[in-house]
């Protein structure tokens, strides 16, 4: 990355952090996740950013601080310097240890590089997670088994398993448009997800969320927040935030972005509507917007009533193996629907909790959709 | 406006193959005669329905009176009767032609003579009308008026040396066409002293005035207050208003011999005012009605079901309203295990069906599912009883059937010689029987086949167009019922027959069709939570089987912070997708499945 751009970016993040901290929004931070693929390309700027954040938010070493990274930008030195700065968890985008699969995905690293990067991260004694991808064109079950074995043998404490999805305007989408045979095979991906579940559980991992496996105590504190309705602040280009409505106008107050020559000046923020308990929003539409004014007026603002928030929490909570408690299901108006899903074997009801079943997890959208639509129907009634 | 002497009246129609420019020429005539103020001029003035304008077709007949000052300095009353161009409306066209003394036969200068040109010209000749050939679109680069002139002379046996060359687009030659109308079409002949005799050639329903009949006075005259009788329906009523259309309704004192206009009686029931009927005096009226009247009979039937069952009463109201303006539209309640409550609706033909379905959806905001169209089968039971079957669902048990008869058509296809083989191959595949073939010109061959209507309402026309690169044109006429070896082919989903997917097919094609349909359905029916077997069967005998495999994976695996909104939208989109499906048992079937069973590749 261009040094100027990197500097500008770090400045923008720092502006945001200052802004949030000055309104008291960073007082009770439980976790930090520095993601977006490869924040390590910021180089030294990343450490400065982390230092600034830790100081302004008053973070101590017990707070989970994850940095996402890729094998081709990770080495022993960079890893140890980040841990010195207070990073205590890494999420490494390995995808596969198979060179052919990595080539098919268009990744810059090969299997050897991935193994070395993973070893380097584990050597720092931080908690480490790897992302693995299945259903990749050209990937077969043998390759997938090897990748899983490699991850397990590395001693990593956390594994995320994602089936390949083809997004709108990516090189892969273009390739599939040309060669439809290269489209990911959904059935094969499903089989691989089941293989992963079996092998990782066998190796002592708990399958604690649809895509996530962890050894005891290695669960991602940060990601669990997303599935349990914990508020979060996103900093960066079009980063999403979700906070209680009661804090919204206080935290995202006008003074914080009302600077001369900046877009949005003079706009006042609408108070949250009556009955709103939760707000989802972004403070920039894209990178350009973020770099121009990192604490701009909120965009894509969505309010949720207590009822809608419960419905959101229900469909997110059902992603977790622990599921949701009956009170949340009731609050979301989903108990009857869950009962019906249970009769079809897609969810289980035990110990006062509703959980997605072994038969249901790979077709979770059926379950989430039924719960969400039940809530929507009741919401309209 | 006063009425004119018959010597200064000309009644004519414009007839043409679809897209040859009939409505554009009508527009130019209205402009040239200042009938429509410039500011009110729109394209296809006479086609008042949105759907007519969008598709460039005429569905309802129209009549408009224009006053034209001819080259001889005299002013003539011209009544232009615009007719539907499509074969579905052949009867309406024939009635409209009976109201005229002549026609402008419009032929596209590039396309030349096509099937409906022939059909329409024959109809005009049989009605003993003066036919004035008009070669239109002479402004086109591909225009070849000389070739078209030859095609008219050789193919239609109509002298075309004095064909009028016209460009509806630029207006060139339109005046020549009107001069030809005056010079060559006979003024109406009739007996002003005889009792009233007027032909109803169309009607429409006005919310405030009731049924408005479009009429042509043959003998006598009609005025407000007169007590009249509709002869076919034997309905006696009083005349509330007579008038002419310019094109808005303009009341006049009376309509005399040869004049064309409208008649309002206050009757509210369209069934009493029938196209083709004769209006006469209630007392001492004409002894005999005008010839040619017949009851309009629907030829094609389909089940229309609201996607949302709650819309069933709305569908009924909508059908009732549309049928007021369209006596050819018939409907009766029907229910299906698969689709719930709906209506079996009868149409004149496929275009009529498409138009009605589109109007129901558009004008009445209904979301409809149409089942595969069917024809009227005559089923003779072993005990001699005859059953009329409009829907595969109503087909009696095969063991009780002695024979089944189905409607046949004489199909006329006009095509360049290179494509004769392709047309014959198609027609034979559709159970057609070759009758004869002749060269209309070096570039056009006319082929006749006898073919079951049920085959024609499948994808015949689409196939014909695609196999001849769009060159072929088609016309057909109904010739009667013939026995065929027909069977009902049932489609079973997850082991249960889905009545709305049943089709009646020829025995020899059942196996093939069963396979094609099951394959097609396998492509269309999305994967469900469980495996869905699709079977085609006759009686209890399974002919073909396919399987939609169970859905193995459907989950948004990556779901963190900003993905939550995406996830919610995904779920809502999935739900919207399901709304367009019909649940039959516990299988979700997309709407297109019900029509797609027609469009299986041969």
Interface residues (C-beta under 8 A of the other chain):
Chain A: X161 X162 X163 X165 X186 X187 X189 X190 X191 X193 X210 X211 X223 X226 X227 X232 X234 X238 X239 X240 X242 X280 X282 X300 X302 X312 X315 X316 X319 X344 X361 X362 X363 X364 X365 X366 X368 X369 X372 X373 X376
Chain B: X529 X549 X551 X552 X553 X554 X555 X556 X557 X558 X559 X560 X561 X562 X564 X565 X567 X568 X570 X571 X572 X574 X575
